[in-house]
Amino acid sequence: MNSPQRIDAVDVFRGLTMFLMLFVNDLNDPDLGHIANVPQWLKHMPGHVDGMTFVDVIFPAFLFSVGLCIPPALTRRMEKGSSLSGAFQHIIVRSVALVFIGLGMVNTYRFHPTAMPISPGLWELLFFLAVILVWNRYPATDGMAKSWHTGLRVAGGVLLLVLVIIYRGTDGDNVTWMRTSWWGILTMIGIAYFIAAAAYLWLKQNLAGMVGLLAVLTALNLGDRSGALALLDPIRPFFSAGGMLGGLPSITVAGVVGGMLLTDESQNRQGQVRIWHLVSLALVLALCGGLLHYPYGISKLAETPAWCLLSAAICCALFAFLYWLVDLKGVRAWASFVRPAGRQPLLAFFLPHLFYSFLAVVGITLLEHYFSAGIPGILRSLVLALILIGLTELLTRVHVVLKL
């Protein structure tokens, strides 16, 4: 098995996804910019409305990109000598890390204002700094430099432990410890990644098997909503089994299928064939999504089957276009501004939280009073997204490389 050639469109697709995520999160996330008077097309579609905006496709695009990267990443790991069990352990460790960080992020939305020995802003700032210290990929070194890097990782771990111990949140009038209010983006990504990556190994990189898994996950999403799967009753109080275990992972598995179509050795150097395969996959996903529109509609907030499949179809079609433009036609220069976020999506994702928690710690409230509504606020979020991507590039150059 030859190591798959790096496909530049993957970084571009992921970078564009992160740029848009940074932008719309700053517009809409109450813990970040939360710009007032934003038009509906820049927001998620309300849960009671049957439909979707482009904002509703951004999170699926990230899930799809996770799937795209699974085939080449696991292939390279196996070629470097990793056993099947070793690769599976890597998947577990990575998934658990995503779930842990995701749960930590969820609890930043429910701080008790006075029950902790430090301010909520300082807790959040230290949490993300500790995550970077623990999961940074330090340069390969020997001697004192290696010991220093190990010390930084250990210090980050100790800091995380302390922060978890001292955390206090609110539940109505009650003071509580860390708990779930919702599961958070990174937790959902971790679960979807685990299901897709573990299945890819278990099915021995079989394309037909992954397509079958996509159908099974969609059926699970449907079955949970219909009430036909009583065996899922014990976990329903904790999360939507159909969405968390079926719908969102189905988008990642669709990305795996797309990644397998790209790395299929039989299609080596036949880029046009790969594009037609991706377009065909997009058409099939769109057709299935349209057929499953009734009775649950299209809803990102409800993670309906139609939304999952239509989002995956849009992502697949967009990626096929980017592959044609960037890898086959060589039109790359325009995408240079998003590449840093494409190569380091987790670091880019954390930077807004670091930025706003830093402002809270030092007491800077300028952005709360200026450029916080309407067109000025939208432009502010757009500029901030570009600045954070540039900061991602600068941090990468000084060896801050956050990869789980």
Helices and strands as residue ranges (DSSP letters): H 8-28, G 40-42, G 54-57, H 58-79, H 84-106, G 107-109, H 120-135, H 143-166, E 169-171, E 174-176, H 185-202, H 207-226, G 230-235, H 241-241, I 242-247, H 248-263, G 265-267, H 271-291, H 305-322, I 323-328, G 333-337, H 339-343, H 345-362, H 366-369, H 374-397
